[in-house]
Amino acid sequence: MIDFEGSCYGDALKDLGAFIVEVEKLCFLKNLCIPLESLLSFYGAELSDRLKFCMTRRYMVIARYDEKAREWALRRLRELTRV
């Protein structure tokens, strides 16, 4: 187990959302391409409202604290929250 002090029972979509956003960020920073659909299909998930919410939270954290990825995170937030 990694980061034992932060382990708990909780919403699995929160972890999945954070993982997806972090992989997307890594792809952006390293100029790689891993489509979101591929990650979702690998986990047998779909882009539900709850998963969108969890991803939105992670984009907001990145926009606040990561200067290198701030503009990218804001752009992804706008794309994700379009109705």
C-alpha positions in Angstrom: 0.0 0.0 0.0 1.2 3.5 -0.8 0.5 6.5 1.4 -1.0 4.5 4.2 -1.8 7.6 6.2 -4.2 8.7 3.4 -6.0 5.4 2.9 -9.7 5.1 3.6 -12.9 3.8 2.2 -14.4 6.2 -0.2 -15.7 7.0 -3.7 -13.7 4.9 -6.2 -14.7 7.5 -8.9 -12.7 10.1 -7.0 -9.5 8.0 -7.4 -10.3 7.1 -11.1 -11.0 10.8 -11.9 -7.8 11.9 -10.3 -5.9 9.2 -12.1 -7.4 10.1 -15.5 -6.6 13.8 -15.1 -3.0 13.0 -14.0 -2.4 10.8 -17.0 -3.9 13.5 -19.2 -1.6 16.1 -17.6 1.4 13.9 -18.1 0.5 13.4 -21.7 0.1 17.2 -22.2 3.5 17.9 -20.5 5.3 15.1 -22.4 3.5 15.8 -25.7 1.9 12.3 -25.7 -1.6 11.2 -26.6 -3.8 8.8 -24.7 -7.4 9.3 -25.5 -9.8 9.6 -22.5 -12.0 6.9 -24.1 -9.1 4.4 -23.9 -8.6 5.0 -20.2 -12.3 4.7 -19.5 -12.8 1.5 -21.5 -9.7 0.0 -19.8 -11.5 0.5 -16.4 -14.9 -0.4 -17.8 -16.2 3.1 -16.8 -18.1 5.8 -18.6 -18.0 9.6 -18.3 -20.8 9.9 -15.7 -21.8 13.1 -14.0 -20.1 11.8 -10.8 -16.8 11.1 -12.6 -17.0 14.5 -14.4 -17.3 16.1 -10.9 -14.3 14.2 -9.6 -12.2 15.2 -12.6 -13.4 18.8 -12.3 -12.1 18.9 -8.8 -8.7 17.6 -9.9 -8.4 20.1 -12.8 -9.2 22.9 -10.3 -6.3 21.8 -8.0 -3.9 21.7 -11.0 -5.1 25.1 -12.2 -4.4 26.5 -8.7 -1.1 25.0 -8.0 0.7 23.9 -11.2 1.9 26.9 -13.2 3.2 24.6 -16.1 -0.2 23.1 -16.6 -2.5 25.9 -15.5 -3.7 27.0 -18.9 -4.2 23.3 -20.0 -6.2 22.6 -16.9 -8.5 25.6 -17.4 -9.0 24.6 -21.0 -9.9 21.1 -20.0 -12.3 22.5 -17.4 -14.1 24.5 -20.0 -14.3 21.5 -22.3 -15.5 19.1 -19.5 -18.2 21.5 -18.2 -19.7 22.4 -21.6 -23.4 21.7 -21.7 
